[in-house]
Each structure stands twice: as structure tokens, then as C-alpha cells.
Amino acid sequence: MVRAFCRWTLNSELCARRTADWFDRYGALTIVLGRFFAGVRLLAWPLARPHGVGYPTFLLFDVIGSLLWSSVWVGLGWFLGEQALDAGG
């Protein structure tokens, strides 16, 4: 599936290897990091099982990643919101 996506997006064959390298290097943490990198997020779920990540672990790391991702953007909005309002008016 990963190779098919890489071909469809006109990336090289190295695309599949690089994506698998994320799991080799970071393990299940790739699921959390994938929330912040679009290409990794898209390919994290089909690579999770072959790299030994079961569904409960995937779900846990996906929830953690989602909460972190949301917290970052809500925090930036809260922190920069007043400056954006002042700049606009």
C-alpha cells in the first residue's frame, strides 16, 4: 500500500523506505510525530501493524498525538490571538 501511494504521488521508490525508517527509528512514537508531519501521518497506519504496533497501542498513541496537536494549535491561538486582533484593527 505504501509503495502504491508513493507511485501515485510520483515520488521515488525511496519514499516507502523513508517512511518505514520512521518506524525503525522512532517505533510507535511515529504515530504521535505523524500528527505534525502530513506524509508520516498518512502512511503511519498501514505501517503500524507490520512494525509490531497492535490496535490498542496505535489507538493510545493516536489519542496522545491528537491531544498534543490540538493543544499546540489552541495554545498558539490563545497566545497570539490578542496580537492578531490588535494588528487587524
Secondary structure, 3 states (H helix, E strand, C coil): CHHHHHHHCCCCCHHHHHHHHHHHHHCCHHHHHHCCCHHHHHHHHHHHHHHCCCHHHHHHHHHHHHHHHHHHHHHHHHHHHHHHHHHHC
